[in-house]
Amino acid sequence: MTIDDFNEAVGTRFPQEGSRTLAGLVFDALGRRPDTGDAVEVDGARIEVERLDGLRITGLLVRLPARG
C-alpha cells in the first residue's frame, strides 16, 4: 500500500520522502532487510513486520497512538 493511500484512509501523516510504500518506509527506518517481528516507530505509530515472502514484506501491523 502506498504511504499516500494509507495516510488518506487512516488520517495519518507518515512521511513520503524516500519511500512510496509502507513496506519501503519500514526498510528505510530499519536500514536493513527486516525480519518477522521487527518494528519501527513512525510519528508515534508502531509498525511491525508480521509476514515476509523472501525479501518482500507481505504483512504489517500498524498500531496508531491513542488520540486524546
Backbone atoms as SQL, in Angstrom:
CREATE TABLE atoms (id INTEGER PRIMARY KEY, chain TEXT, resi INTEGER, resn TEXT, atom TEXT, x REAL, y REAL, z REAL);
INSERT INTO atoms VALUES
  (1, 'A', 1, 'MET', 'N', 0.850, -1.172, 0.000),
  (2, 'A', 1, 'MET', 'CA', 0.000, 0.000, 0.000),
  (3, 'A', 1, 'MET', 'C', 0.898, 1.238, 0.000),
  (4, 'A', 2, 'THR', 'N', 0.510, 2.231, -0.778),
  (5, 'A', 2, 'THR', 'CA', 1.318, 3.451, -0.793),
  (6, 'A', 2, 'THR', 'C', 1.107, 4.228, 0.508),
  (7, 'A', 3, 'ILE', 'N', 2.113, 4.987, 0.877),
  (8, 'A', 3, 'ILE', 'CA', 2.013, 5.819, 2.077),
  (9, 'A', 3, 'ILE', 'C', 0.902, 6.846, 1.899),
  (10, 'A', 4, 'ASP', 'N', 0.805, 7.410, 0.707),
  (11, 'A', 4, 'ASP', 'CA', -0.229, 8.402, 0.431),
  (12, 'A', 4, 'ASP', 'C', -1.628, 7.811, 0.624),
  (13, 'A', 5, 'ASP', 'N', -1.862, 6.611, 0.099),
  (14, 'A', 5, 'ASP', 'CA', -3.166, 5.954, 0.264),
  (15, 'A', 5, 'ASP', 'C', -3.453, 5.651, 1.728),
  (16, 'A', 6, 'PHE', 'N', -2.444, 5.178, 2.458),
  (17, 'A', 6, 'PHE', 'CA', -2.621, 4.875, 3.882),
  (18, 'A', 6, 'PHE', 'C', -2.943, 6.146, 4.662),
  (19, 'A', 7, 'ASN', 'N', -2.159, 7.194, 4.423),
  (20, 'A', 7, 'ASN', 'CA', -2.407, 8.464, 5.112),
  (21, 'A', 7, 'ASN', 'C', -3.829, 8.961, 4.872),
  (22, 'A', 8, 'GLU', 'N', -4.276, 8.854, 3.637),
  (23, 'A', 8, 'GLU', 'CA', -5.621, 9.324, 3.295),
  (24, 'A', 8, 'GLU', 'C', -6.700, 8.466, 3.963),
  (25, 'A', 9, 'ALA', 'N', -6.516, 7.165, 3.980),
  (26, 'A', 9, 'ALA', 'CA', -7.524, 6.259, 4.529),
  (27, 'A', 9, 'ALA', 'C', -7.609, 6.319, 6.051),
  (28, 'A', 10, 'VAL', 'N', -6.461, 6.508, 6.703),
  (29, 'A', 10, 'VAL', 'CA', -6.411, 6.413, 8.159),
  (30, 'A', 10, 'VAL', 'C', -6.288, 7.773, 8.841),
  (31, 'A', 11, 'GLY', 'N', -5.860, 8.776, 8.096),
  (32, 'A', 11, 'GLY', 'CA', -5.702, 10.101, 8.676),
  (33, 'A', 11, 'GLY', 'C', -4.357, 10.344, 9.322),
  (34, 'A', 12, 'THR', 'N', -3.362, 9.533, 8.954),
  (35, 'A', 12, 'THR', 'CA', -2.008, 9.724, 9.478),
  (36, 'A', 12, 'THR', 'C', -1.248, 10.696, 8.585),
  (37, 'A', 13, 'ARG', 'N', -0.052, 11.007, 9.001),
  (38, 'A', 13, 'ARG', 'CA', 0.828, 11.882, 8.214),
  (39, 'A', 13, 'ARG', 'C', 2.225, 11.286, 8.134),
  (40, 'A', 14, 'PHE', 'N', 2.285, 10.013, 7.771),
  (41, 'A', 14, 'PHE', 'CA', 3.596, 9.383, 7.630),
  (42, 'A', 14, 'PHE', 'C', 4.366, 10.094, 6.532),
  (43, 'A', 15, 'PRO', 'N', 5.674, 10.245, 6.724),
  (44, 'A', 15, 'PRO', 'CA', 6.487, 10.947, 5.718),
  (45, 'A', 15, 'PRO', 'C', 6.553, 10.171, 4.410),
  (46, 'A', 16, 'GLN', 'N', 6.603, 10.904, 3.303),
  (47, 'A', 16, 'GLN', 'CA', 6.618, 10.270, 1.992),
  (48, 'A', 16, 'GLN', 'C', 7.928, 10.482, 1.245),
  (49, 'A', 17, 'GLU', 'N', 8.873, 11.169, 1.842),
  (50, 'A', 17, 'GLU', 'CA', 10.133, 11.367, 1.148),
  (51, 'A', 17, 'GLU', 'C', 10.987, 10.099, 1.264),
  (52, 'A', 18, 'GLY', 'N', 11.469, 9.636, 0.137),
  (53, 'A', 18, 'GLY', 'CA', 12.315, 8.443, 0.118),
  (54, 'A', 18, 'GLY', 'C', 11.579, 7.157, -0.193),
  (55, 'A', 19, 'SER', 'N', 10.427, 6.937, 0.403),
  (56, 'A', 19, 'SER', 'CA', 9.682, 5.699, 0.198),
  (57, 'A', 19, 'SER', 'C', 8.291, 6.012, -0.324),
  (58, 'A', 20, 'ARG', 'N', 7.785, 5.130, -1.175),
  (59, 'A', 20, 'ARG', 'CA', 6.420, 5.285, -1.676),
  (60, 'A', 20, 'ARG', 'C', 5.442, 4.385, -0.935),
  (61, 'A', 21, 'THR', 'N', 5.944, 3.282, -0.358),
  (62, 'A', 21, 'THR', 'CA', 5.061, 2.300, 0.280),
  (63, 'A', 21, 'THR', 'C', 5.368, 2.177, 1.767),
  (64, 'A', 22, 'LEU', 'N', 4.417, 1.601, 2.507),
  (65, 'A', 22, 'LEU', 'CA', 4.648, 1.345, 3.931),
  (66, 'A', 22, 'LEU', 'C', 5.805, 0.374, 4.134),
  (67, 'A', 23, 'ALA', 'N', 5.871, -0.653, 3.283),
  (68, 'A', 23, 'ALA', 'CA', 6.978, -1.609, 3.393),
  (69, 'A', 23, 'ALA', 'C', 8.319, -0.905, 3.162),
  (70, 'A', 24, 'GLY', 'N', 8.373, -0.023, 2.187),
  (71, 'A', 24, 'GLY', 'CA', 9.597, 0.736, 1.933),
  (72, 'A', 24, 'GLY', 'C', 9.971, 1.623, 3.108),
  (73, 'A', 25, 'LEU', 'N', 8.971, 2.189, 3.751),
  (74, 'A', 25, 'LEU', 'CA', 9.202, 3.009, 4.942),
  (75, 'A', 25, 'LEU', 'C', 9.860, 2.185, 6.039),
  (76, 'A', 26, 'VAL', 'N', 9.393, 0.940, 6.214),
  (77, 'A', 26, 'VAL', 'CA', 9.984, 0.043, 7.222),
  (78, 'A', 26, 'VAL', 'C', 11.420, -0.297, 6.848),
  (79, 'A', 27, 'PHE', 'N', 11.663, -0.665, 5.595),
  (80, 'A', 27, 'PHE', 'CA', 13.027, -0.952, 5.138),
  (81, 'A', 27, 'PHE', 'C', 13.941, 0.233, 5.433),
  (82, 'A', 28, 'ASP', 'N', 13.509, 1.432, 5.063),
  (83, 'A', 28, 'ASP', 'CA', 14.323, 2.636, 5.267),
  (84, 'A', 28, 'ASP', 'C', 14.582, 2.899, 6.745),
  (85, 'A', 29, 'ALA', 'N', 13.549, 2.753, 7.576),
  (86, 'A', 29, 'ALA', 'CA', 13.697, 3.032, 9.008),
  (87, 'A', 29, 'ALA', 'C', 14.636, 2.024, 9.677),
  (88, 'A', 30, 'LEU', 'N', 14.576, 0.766, 9.252),
  (89, 'A', 30, 'LEU', 'CA', 15.456, -0.254, 9.827),
  (90, 'A', 30, 'LEU', 'C', 16.881, -0.139, 9.292),
  (91, 'A', 31, 'GLY', 'N', 17.011, 0.260, 8.037),
  (92, 'A', 31, 'GLY', 'CA', 18.338, 0.344, 7.433),
  (93, 'A', 31, 'GLY', 'C', 18.899, -1.010, 7.059),
  (94, 'A', 32, 'ARG', 'N', 18.037, -2.021, 7.009),
  (95, 'A', 32, 'ARG', 'CA', 18.455, -3.382, 6.672),
  (96, 'A', 32, 'ARG', 'C', 17.227, -4.178, 6.263),
  (97, 'A', 33, 'ARG', 'N', 17.465, -5.405, 5.818),
  (98, 'A', 33, 'ARG', 'CA', 16.362, -6.307, 5.480),
  (99, 'A', 33, 'ARG', 'C', 15.613, -6.667, 6.759),
  (100, 'A', 34, 'PRO', 'N', 14.309, -6.537, 6.776),
  (101, 'A', 34, 'PRO', 'CA', 13.562, -6.821, 8.005),
  (102, 'A', 34, 'PRO', 'C', 13.379, -8.317, 8.252),
  (103, 'A', 35, 'ASP', 'N', 13.152, -8.651, 9.503),
  (104, 'A', 35, 'ASP', 'CA', 12.783, -9.995, 9.922),
  (105, 'A', 35, 'ASP', 'C', 11.392, -9.928, 10.528),
  (106, 'A', 36, 'THR', 'N', 10.699, -11.041, 10.544),
  (107, 'A', 36, 'THR', 'CA', 9.393, -11.091, 11.187),
  (108, 'A', 36, 'THR', 'C', 9.546, -10.657, 12.644),
  (109, 'A', 37, 'GLY', 'N', 8.669, -9.780, 13.087),
  (110, 'A', 37, 'GLY', 'CA', 8.723, -9.278, 14.458),
  (111, 'A', 37, 'GLY', 'C', 9.435, -7.950, 14.609),
  (112, 'A', 38, 'ASP', 'N', 10.217, -7.551, 13.598),
  (113, 'A', 38, 'ASP', 'CA', 10.862, -6.237, 13.648),
  (114, 'A', 38, 'ASP', 'C', 9.792, -5.151, 13.665),
  (115, 'A', 39, 'ALA', 'N', 10.067, -4.079, 14.372),
  (116, 'A', 39, 'ALA', 'CA', 9.121, -2.974, 14.444),
  (117, 'A', 39, 'ALA', 'C', 9.868, -1.646, 14.418),
  (118, 'A', 40, 'VAL', 'N', 9.190, -0.632, 13.886),
  (119, 'A', 40, 'VAL', 'CA', 9.729, 0.723, 13.867),
  (120, 'A', 40, 'VAL', 'C', 8.660, 1.674, 14.384),
  (121, 'A', 41, 'GLU', 'N', 9.087, 2.799, 14.902),
  (122, 'A', 41, 'GLU', 'CA', 8.179, 3.854, 15.354),
  (123, 'A', 41, 'GLU', 'C', 8.216, 4.978, 14.326),
  (124, 'A', 42, 'VAL', 'N', 7.047, 5.388, 13.867),
  (125, 'A', 42, 'VAL', 'CA', 6.936, 6.475, 12.897),
  (126, 'A', 42, 'VAL', 'C', 5.818, 7.396, 13.356),
  (127, 'A', 43, 'ASP', 'N', 6.156, 8.634, 13.659),
  (128, 'A', 43, 'ASP', 'CA', 5.165, 9.628, 14.093),
  (129, 'A', 43, 'ASP', 'C', 4.268, 9.100, 15.213),
  (130, 'A', 44, 'GLY', 'N', 4.854, 8.397, 16.163),
  (131, 'A', 44, 'GLY', 'CA', 4.106, 7.882, 17.308),
  (132, 'A', 44, 'GLY', 'C', 3.398, 6.568, 17.055),
  (133, 'A', 45, 'ALA', 'N', 3.399, 6.076, 15.824),
  (134, 'A', 45, 'ALA', 'CA', 2.773, 4.793, 15.481),
  (135, 'A', 45, 'ALA', 'C', 3.841, 3.704, 15.473),
  (136, 'A', 46, 'ARG', 'N', 3.424, 2.504, 15.810),
  (137, 'A', 46, 'ARG', 'CA', 4.317, 1.347, 15.756),
  (138, 'A', 46, 'ARG', 'C', 3.926, 0.508, 14.540),
  (139, 'A', 47, 'ILE', 'N', 4.905, 0.225, 13.686),
  (140, 'A', 47, 'ILE', 'CA', 4.678, -0.594, 12.500),
  (141, 'A', 47, 'ILE', 'C', 5.522, -1.858, 12.661),
  (142, 'A', 48, 'GLU', 'N', 4.849, -3.004, 12.721),
  (143, 'A', 48, 'GLU', 'CA', 5.520, -4.283, 12.973),
  (144, 'A', 48, 'GLU', 'C', 5.404, -5.190, 11.747),
  (145, 'A', 49, 'VAL', 'N', 6.499, -5.862, 11.436),
  (146, 'A', 49, 'VAL', 'CA', 6.526, -6.814, 10.331),
  (147, 'A', 49, 'VAL', 'C', 5.909, -8.130, 10.816),
  (148, 'A', 50, 'GLU', 'N', 4.793, -8.524, 10.191),
  (149, 'A', 50, 'GLU', 'CA', 4.120, -9.764, 10.570),
  (150, 'A', 50, 'GLU', 'C', 4.443, -10.927, 9.636),
  (151, 'A', 51, 'ARG', 'N', 4.613, -10.646, 8.336),
  (152, 'A', 51, 'ARG', 'CA', 4.872, -11.711, 7.371),
  (153, 'A', 51, 'ARG', 'C', 5.860, -11.256, 6.311),
  (154, 'A', 52, 'LEU', 'N', 6.686, -12.204, 5.899),
  (155, 'A', 52, 'LEU', 'CA', 7.633, -11.982, 4.808),
  (156, 'A', 52, 'LEU', 'C', 7.490, -13.100, 3.792),
  (157, 'A', 53, 'ASP', 'N', 7.736, -12.767, 2.528),
  (158, 'A', 53, 'ASP', 'CA', 7.824, -13.756, 1.465),
  (159, 'A', 53, 'ASP', 'C', 9.165, -13.506, 0.797),
  (160, 'A', 54, 'GLY', 'N', 10.175, -14.207, 1.245),
  (161, 'A', 54, 'GLY', 'CA', 11.538, -13.930, 0.783),
  (162, 'A', 54, 'GLY', 'C', 11.964, -12.565, 1.293),
  (163, 'A', 55, 'LEU', 'N', 12.316, -11.674, 0.388),
  (164, 'A', 55, 'LEU', 'CA', 12.716, -10.320, 0.763),
  (165, 'A', 55, 'LEU', 'C', 11.536, -9.365, 0.840),
  (166, 'A', 56, 'ARG', 'N', 10.366, -9.821, 0.439),
  (167, 'A', 56, 'ARG', 'CA', 9.193, -8.955, 0.340),
  (168, 'A', 56, 'ARG', 'C', 8.366, -8.986, 1.621),
  (169, 'A', 57, 'ILE', 'N', 8.019, -7.807, 2.125),
  (170, 'A', 57, 'ILE', 'CA', 7.113, -7.706, 3.266),
  (171, 'A', 57, 'ILE', 'C', 5.694, -7.912, 2.745),
  (172, 'A', 58, 'THR', 'N', 4.996, -8.900, 3.289),
  (173, 'A', 58, 'THR', 'CA', 3.628, -9.184, 2.845),
  (174, 'A', 58, 'THR', 'C', 2.596, -8.915, 3.928),
  (175, 'A', 59, 'GLY', 'N', 3.030, -8.573, 5.128),
  (176, 'A', 59, 'GLY', 'CA', 2.089, -8.264, 6.188),
  (177, 'A', 59, 'GLY', 'C', 2.685, -7.329, 7.220),
  (178, 'A', 60, 'LEU', 'N', 1.972, -6.244, 7.487),
  (179, 'A', 60, 'LEU', 'CA', 2.380, -5.273, 8.506),
  (180, 'A', 60, 'LEU', 'C', 1.223, -5.062, 9.472),
  (181, 'A', 61, 'LEU', 'N', 1.556, -4.826, 10.722),
  (182, 'A', 61, 'LEU', 'CA', 0.572, -4.439, 11.723),
  (183, 'A', 61, 'LEU', 'C', 0.912, -3.015, 12.138),
  (184, 'A', 62, 'VAL', 'N', -0.034, -2.108, 11.968),
  (185, 'A', 62, 'VAL', 'CA', 0.177, -0.700, 12.313),
  (186, 'A', 62, 'VAL', 'C', -0.665, -0.388, 13.541),
  (187, 'A', 63, 'ARG', 'N', -0.014, 0.049, 14.600),
  (188, 'A', 63, 'ARG', 'CA', -0.712, 0.453, 15.827),
  (189, 'A', 63, 'ARG', 'C', -0.553, 1.965, 15.979),
  (190, 'A', 64, 'LEU', 'N', -1.672, 2.646, 15.882),
  (191, 'A', 64, 'LEU', 'CA', -1.663, 4.099, 15.966),
  (192, 'A', 64, 'LEU', 'C', -1.698, 4.550, 17.414),
  (193, 'A', 65, 'PRO', 'N', -1.116, 5.708, 17.711),
  (194, 'A', 65, 'PRO', 'CA', -1.173, 6.226, 19.084),
  (195, 'A', 65, 'PRO', 'C', -2.611, 6.580, 19.469),
  (196, 'A', 66, 'ALA', 'N', -2.883, 6.488, 20.752),
  (197, 'A', 66, 'ALA', 'CA', -4.211, 6.873, 21.237),
  (198, 'A', 66, 'ALA', 'C', -4.427, 8.355, 20.993),
  (199, 'A', 67, 'ARG', 'N', -5.621, 8.692, 20.595),
  (200, 'A', 67, 'ARG', 'CA', -5.949, 10.107, 20.367),
  (201, 'A', 67, 'ARG', 'C', -6.693, 10.636, 21.579),
  (202, 'A', 68, 'GLY', 'N', -6.272, 11.797, 22.019),
  (203, 'A', 68, 'GLY', 'CA', -6.872, 12.364, 23.223),
  (204, 'A', 68, 'GLY', 'C', -7.683, 13.515, 22.940);
